[in-house]
C-alpha cells in the first residue's frame, strides 16, 4: 500500500509547490488563475464539484501556511523573480530557506498530501498514479536525450 501512495504523494508535492508562489502575488492584490496543470489534473481525475471545492480550500490553506513561514524579504524575492519572468518553482528555489523553514514546509506538504489523498476515490488514486508514472517516463526520456548530447 505504501508503495502505491508514493506516486500520489509526489504528484501532490509538485502541485503544492506550484501553488506556493501565488501566495506572494495574492498579497499584492493580484489575482492569478488556477495553473493549467491543476486544470488538467482536475479534468484527468474527473473530480466532482465538491472535490474541486475541497481541493481549492486545501490549496488556499496550504498557501497561507507557507506564506506564514516566509519572511517579508523572501516573499519580496519571490515576487521579484516572478515579475522578471521566472517560473514560480524557480522563484521559490531562488530564496534561501533556513533548515527550520524547510522542515516546516515538508510538514505542511506531507499534511496536504494526506488530506488530498483522502479526498480521492480509489479509482482517482489509481489514475493519479498512472499520470505520475507517465510524467516520470517523459522526464526520463528527456534526461536520456540530454545526456546523449
C-alpha positions, 0 to 999 in steps of 0.5 A: 500500500505504501508503495502505491501512495508514493506516486500520489504523494509526489504528484501532490508535492509538485502541485503544492509547490506550484501553488506556493508562489501565488501566495506572494502575488495574492498579497499584492492584490493580484489575482492569478488563475488556477495553473493549467496543470491543476486544470488538467489534473482536475479534468484527468481525475474527473473530480466532482464539484465538491472535490474541486471545492475541497481541493481549492480550500486545501490549496488556499490553506496550504498557501497561507501556511507557507506564506506564514513561514516566509519572511517579508524579504523572501516573499519580496524575492519571490515576487521579484523573480516572478515579475522578471519572468521566472517560473514560480518553482524557480522563484521559490528555489531562488530564496534561501530557506533556513533548515527550520523553514524547510522542515516546516514546509515538508510538514505542511506538504506531507499534511496536504498530501494526506488530506488530498489523498483522502479526498480521492476515490480509489479509482482517482488514486489509481489514475493519479498514479498512472499520470505520475508514472507517465510524467516520470517516463517523459522526464526520463526520456528527456534526461536520456536525450540530454545526456546523449548530447 
